[in-house]
Amino acid sequence: MSQFRAKTLDIGCFVNKWIIRDHTKRKVFKENEPERQALRYIIRNTTLPQRVRAQAQLQLSQMHCYTRPSQIKNRCIMGGKGRGIVTDFRMGRFQFRMNALAGNLPGVRKASW
């Protein structure tokens, strides 16, 4: 992981090890996604020779695990919690509630009917 981490992080919130790791995984995934898609296209293309497809499969399997989309987990950007995340705002439920009540989230109001 440290091979991908930048010296200075462009994260503007409370930082702990989960947030740093999540930020790193998202950044590495974003950088390597076009290459992964190209390799997956080559592997699925049945008109190409079997040798080329096998080499693409080998390259894809040797890529770092942080380049996989399954490695990315929704985490709260405020506290780093991994459960109870409101996906649209990337916040945990409690942080979402506190920010919504404080009026920090545009377009969010307490329901009353």
Secondary structure, 3 states (H helix, E strand, C coil): CCCCCCCCCCCCCCCCHHHHHHHHHHHHHHHHHHHHHHHHHHHHCCCCCHHHHHHHHHHHHHCCHHHCHHHCCCCCCCCCCCCCEECCCCEEHHHHHHHHHHCCCCCCCCCCC
